[in-house]
């Protein structure tokens, strides 16, 4: 059985519980306005449902993102808005499994993180404790939804129909999870983590968890796995986990629990919601498209595959024929590193090497640049493909069909008109 989701009380303090936080949807609407006008029936808005006006303007300051769903809230980022070397807070995609807590009403000093389970000494830490008692680090780390690219599988898979924009590589500030676990004392019996947050189930039932994922203890102790409270030069956005979250780089973003309240070390593989069955799992062997795969033949996703994207120019632009211009973007490969990126303007008949810049740290994406010349008037596509340090190359179409549409690393393309 999974450990109880009820949190033990720290000495002298009662921790926040999910029931405490269950009073409304992701964002309070009482007293809210739209373009200066009151919302007379705001009290009737179902929990987790986004106002259309807010969706159009970009919920939580996420202007320009593509709104996929509002119960739960999910948004992806168009490729051209990811051109910054470090992803900006207002341009990081949003992936929720449940309802976000109304964290704007909670002060940092009231947030408590519990570390328990297979440890020598359970810990109850405030964010102030983390900042004071552990080394604070800032790292640029990739975060990607396991279903990024799901839209392009055939036959299709259920779930958010992500294009290429469920990826980001911000600068995160926090402490190493390994340092916190060392303070607690990891028992030899610990083999897996279990993560819990303040988000609530779509049903509104406070006794149900929307998601509780985990990772092998080896990944938890990797020095780039963080407990973070900052994204870029400010606090985490509410939609991205304010005030505290995990950052587990190179693995599916579902491992990086938002609104983090508890990490339990377990003596077995974690079996919380979204850890078993078909969730964040792929077949252990290749299957034909449309195959029903038994749960026992599914394996947990760990490292994300080699990928690249074109962030400039934006698809659909025009360029003068015969004049060189720069194409650029990013490439990343989960646990691996990028060895090369190439571009093509003749639908993959020939490829030219791009200039590759070294990432600023492990798990950061690599910047690439290429000079492109369209030889004559007409319609062109710029294609990009990356190769990792194990020799694995991005395929031209969606590879390895699987029932939930995970791990699509097909080549990214943009359309350009030479006129």
C-alpha angles and dihedrals in degrees: 000000000000116000117269115273090220110106122231113239116253117227109284095357136081108216123227113266131201088249089057089055097045102099107114137334133303094299130020115247101184108124091005124145137199116217087342095308123118121244102230096191098037090125090066096055107118116242112271096014113127122222109245090230090055092047090053092048094045117265113247091009092304095136114172097024121125112250111223103170141346102206092078103009112243127169134169132203123240110240096245090059090060094065094111116102089233116033113247120233095245091052100050113111120248123228120176131172096186139007118308116235120245090256095163086078093056124082120224092239091060094056116101128191117204121206112190146131119072094018133113095229123021113224134211109194133180120208087254089056091053093050093047104039104039138051109270114220136182117211134170104232133176120237121187135170112243088230096054106139094020091135091072101057118107119236089032127240127225120252135063108343096230119187115195099301105086090098136089140162109205131167105259125197123202142090132296113264087218091063092051092048090049089056089052093046115239113235119224087243092065112107105150142024128230120205129207132183143179094258115115136221119269089242090062090236106143091205093061124080120219091205138349113177131168144184139222113279090246091064091045089056094047105116094234094059105102144190098217136192100171137059116192111325097336145045121294112281112250090245091054098051111285126212100016137000145157121254112202103176124210093017128089111295090238088078090061098077116205127217086025117204105156144020116191123190113220135197091225140034109296116255102189125134112305092018099089140047112020099333114121089345134116132197115280088227135029114281134191115255111275095023118148106229121201115241091241090061094055122097130201117260113242119163118027116234131253112287143162137188138198111234097172133074102031114236114265098031126134127234132183113256115248094022118109119231134174125259116191144167145135137283131198139169113195108238092359131070131240117260100178146351125205134187134207134192097183099066094270098309090121133012134206125203117249125216108259125207120205115250116250092240140350113297092024115120119251120241117228132189133189135181111232129191122185104212101207141003114289147076119315139173125211110215125192131195132178133204123207128218091265090059096254112147129200112255123230093239136031109294134204102019112221133178097254099039100244132158101021105170100168118152117277120234137189128195120235128182119213106210 
